Amino acid sequence: MTYSRVVLSAGSNIGDRTAHLAGVVECLADDLVAVSPIYSTAPWGGVAQDDFLNVTIIAEGERSPEQWLEICHELEQAADRTREVRWGPRTLDVDVISVSRDGHVVTSADPALTLPHPRAAQRAFVLVPWLAVEPDATLWTAQGERPVADLVAELDPDERAGVVVVDELPTPRRR
């Protein structure tokens, strides 16, 4: 088994959005390193829908990148996630943003799990919450490793301003 560190982005815009996000954090309680505040964000991708609540989660454990993705899919299924419209409304969306092993970023071009997430550097709803819990975070991009703070600064100011803290999730108890 390989010990790894993962950055996950979770979002919800259907049903009890806060409860869906809290379920992710609770499931990862034993591996949890950090969880951002809850942010309200406009939907991304051009589909008309309600705003999302988003968090970024950092966890560590003896899991492969594929096992982290499997947990994400299990959490989505438990929240009755359906995949009817790309970038459409959803009860829960949990994405693997980045995985590192032994301090090295895992890269993968596999369509089932592209790492780091191919659009993370463009998404304020991923980067702003991540920066809140890891100010020195870096993300591997096509231009090499970049500070998340620099990526946030390069985003459209209106997009950055649209990512607003609305709440905190309770700290889960380790099992």
N, C-alpha and C positions, 0 to 999 in steps of 0.2 A: 504494500500500500504506500502511496505517496502523500506526504504532508504538503498541503498547499494553502494558499491564501486567495480568497475570491472577493471580487467586488460585484455586488448584485444591485440591480435597479428594479424596484417593485412599484407598480402603479395600479390604481383602480379608479373606475368612474361609474360603476354600476353597483347598486345595493349598498350595504354597510361598508363603505370604502375604508374607514378606519379599522374596522374589525378584520377585513381581508388583509390589510397590511400588518396588523398585530399578529395575525396567524402565521405569517411568514417569520416574523421576529421570534415568536414563541417556538416554532419548529426548529429554528437555528440556535436556540438559547445556549446550548452547550458549546457551540462553536463561535458564538458572537464575539466580535472584537469591538465593533462600533455600529451604531445606527443613527442616521441623521434625523433631524426634526422632520415632521411631515410638511411637505410643500404642496400648495395648490398650484396647478399649472394648466395652461390652455392645452387642448389636444394638439397633437403633432400629426401631420400627414394629410390634412385637407378634408377629413371626414367630419361633417357636422355632428357634434355630440357634446355632452356635459364635460366640464373640467375634470381633470384627474387629481387625485392625491398621490404623491410620489415620495418614496424614501430611497436612500442608498444604504446598503448594508455591507459591512465588511465582516467576513468570517474566516476562520482557519480550521482545518481539520485534515484527517487522513482520507482525502478524496481526490480522485482524478477530476480533470475538467468535465469529463462526460458524466461523472457521478453528481457534480454540482448541477449540471443541466438536468439530470434526471430528477433531482429534488425540486428544481424549478417547475418542471412539468407536473410532478405530483401535487405540488401546492396549487397550481393553476387548476388541475382537475378537481381537487378537493373544493375549490371555490366555484365549481361548475362553469369554468371558462369554456366559451365556444369560439371557434375561429371561422366566422362567417365573412367578415369584411376586413381586409388588410388595413391596419391602423385604425380599426373601428372600435366601438365601445367594448369594454370588457370588465368582468368582475375582478380579474386579477391578471396582471402581466408581470412575470419575473424574468428578467434577462441577465445572463452572465455577461458582465462588461469586461472583466479582466481576471486572469488567473496567473499566479506566480508560484514557482517552485524553487526552493533554495535561493530566493532573491532574484530569480530570472523570470522574465515575463514569458508565458507560454504563448506561442503564435500558432495559428492553425487556419488553413484555407478551406477546411472541410465545410461544405454547405450546411451540415447539421449543427455545427458549432464553430463559427468563425471567431477567432480570437486574435487580438482583442475585438470587442464588438465593432463592426465596421462603421457604424454611424454615431458612436458615442461622442466623438469629438465635436459633433455638430449639434448636440442636444443639451440645452441649458437644464432641462429637467433631470438629466443624469449628472452633469458636471457640477452644478451649483450645490446640490445636496452632498455630493462626494467631497467637495472642497470644504464643506462645513465640518466634516468629521475627520478629514485628513488634509490639512493645509499644505503639506509638502507632497501631495499625491502627484504621480506622473502617469501618463497614458502613452502607450506605444502607438504611434500613428504611421502613416506612409512616409512622413518626414522624419521618422525616428522617435525616440522618447521625448515627450513634451510635458512640461509642468501643466497640471490641470488649471492652475491659476491663469496661465497664459492663454490656454484654450478658452476659458471663460471670458477673458478680456477681449478676445477676438470675435466673440459672438455679437450679434445685433443687440444694441442696448435695450430695445423694446422686448426682445426675447428674454434677456437676463432679468429685466424688471418684472416680467410676467411669472417668475418663479418666486412665490411668496410663502414664507413660513406661516403655518396656521395652527400647529399643535405639536405636541411631543407624544411619542408612544411610551407606555409604561415599560420599565425595565423588566424583562422576563426573569424568572427564577431559573437557575440552572438545575437540571434534574439530578 
